[in-house]
Amino acid sequence: MDAAPRPTDDPPAVSGHFTLADIRVTVIAIEGRSVCGPKVGDSFEVTESSRVRIPAGRHFCLFALAAVLPLIPAKMRALDAADWLAQDSLVACPDPEERLIMRIERIGERELETSELT
């Protein structure tokens, strides 16, 4: 009996350019008690596919950051206008006492080279 081929070979490398949006996440409302210290207007940016920038002298709550991070890669890509993710840009921090609301927005686009990323 012949053994089935094992999927050990990596797919062939694809080279080329593609476009991703740079993202800014901004606190737009705090409807409860601000325990972690964020203020309305605090923000961070994700640029060049994976570079996170928080303004000097500021911080961003780890739990709020964890709530929004899973959505960022999708928001960086072109989305069909009918896709719910293209229409919705608000994310809530999971802390029920804080009720912090953040907005994800595209702040520009850049072309990246596939071979420069993993």
Phi and psi in degrees as a GROMACS rama.xvg file:
@    title "Ramachandran Plot"
@    xaxis  label "Phi"
@    yaxis  label "Psi"
@TYPE xy
-77.9902  138.698  ASP-2
-75.9785  144.821  ALA-3
-66.6225  145.891  ALA-4
-61.3088  140.402  PRO-5
-91.9407  136.493  ARG-6
-80.5554  64.1029  PRO-7
-98.7687  -17.3268  THR-8
-79.1356  133.013  ASP-9
-71.2745  149.711  ASP-10
-63.8688  155.133  PRO-11
-60.9057  142.575  PRO-12
-66.1183  137.102  ALA-13
-106.712  132.645  VAL-14
-116.855  146.4  SER-15
155.969  -172.673  GLY-16
-109.31  152.212  HIS-17
-148.432  163.805  PHE-18
-110.526  134.142  THR-19
-130.145  150.412  LEU-20
-88.5633  145.168  ALA-21
-82.1163  148.173  ASP-22
-124.498  142.513  ILE-23
-121.609  134.645  ARG-24
-114.07  123.46  VAL-25
-125.747  136.777  THR-26
-72.7544  120.704  VAL-27
-109.092  -15.3806  ILE-28
-160.375  145.933  ALA-29
-130.532  105.49  ILE-30
-93.6424  0.948156  GLU-31
-132.059  -142.175  GLY-32
-97.6296  123.946  ARG-33
-82.2398  95.1271  SER-34
-81.205  -40.5471  VAL-35
-86.318  -4.66614  CYS-36
93.1593  4.87855  GLY-37
-69.9536  155.509  PRO-38
-124.774  153.863  LYS-39
-56.6224  131.494  VAL-40
101.316  -18.5923  GLY-41
-62.0225  146.422  ASP-42
-153.68  169.092  SER-43
-144.448  160.976  PHE-44
-124.961  148.141  GLU-45
-119.926  117.101  VAL-46
-127.889  164.377  THR-47
52.465  37.9504  GLU-48
82.2676  -37.8929  SER-49
-151.688  8.26847  SER-50
-90.5865  118.787  ARG-51
-97.4812  127.589  VAL-52
-124.833  122.871  ARG-53
-111.819  131.223  ILE-54
-53.7292  143.668  PRO-55
-53.3992  136.331  ALA-56
81.2252  -0.448682  GLY-57
-115.004  169.719  ARG-58
-139.18  172.031  HIS-59
-137.406  131.21  PHE-60
-56.327  130.98  CYS-61
-60.273  -37.3172  LEU-62
-73.5397  -37.4301  PHE-63
-65.8686  -42.074  ALA-64
-59.8836  -44.3397  LEU-65
-63.2984  -31.8948  ALA-66
-69.8561  -34.9723  ALA-67
-93.9058  -25.3648  VAL-68
-54.7001  -41.2992  LEU-69
-62.463  -21.9954  PRO-70
-87.7223  -20.2713  LEU-71
-62.8666  -47.1297  ILE-72
-57.6423  -36.9322  PRO-73
-70.6024  -40.7044  ALA-74
-68.1255  -18.9971  LYS-75
-74.9614  -20.1519  MET-76
-99.8816  159.797  ARG-77
-64.6838  132.582  ALA-78
-123.072  146.119  LEU-79
-62.9731  139.137  ASP-80
-58.4811  -26.3015  ALA-81
-82.9469  -11.4163  ALA-82
-67.0608  134.349  ASP-83
-59.3807  -32.7977  TRP-84
-69.8384  -26.8219  LEU-85
-72.7102  -26.2249  ALA-86
-93.4555  -24.4392  GLN-87
-108.685  130.125  ASP-88
-129.162  7.21609  SER-89
-102.561  141.614  LEU-90
-135.356  140.646  VAL-91
-106.027  140.695  ALA-92
-66.5648  145.249  CYS-93
-73.5869  -7.85448  PRO-94
-76.4197  110.894  ASP-95
-66.704  -24.1514  PRO-96
-77.876  -26.5001  GLU-97
-84.4457  -41.8522  GLU-98
49.8429  51.8179  ARG-99
-85.806  131.807  LEU-100
-115.465  132.623  ILE-101
-119.96  150.102  MET-102
-113.483  132.745  ARG-103
-98.0456  128.053  ILE-104
-137.539  148.491  GLU-105
-81.5303  133.766  ARG-106
-116.64  4.12372  ILE-107
160.07  170.504  GLY-108
-125.858  153.433  GLU-109
-143.944  150.737  ARG-110
-95.2928  130.944  GLU-111
-118.254  155.442  LEU-112
-97.6067  125.118  GLU-113
-53.7558  -43.8791  THR-114
-67.5944  -14.2553  SER-115
-88.6768  -4.39093  GLU-116
-118.519  162.768  LEU-117
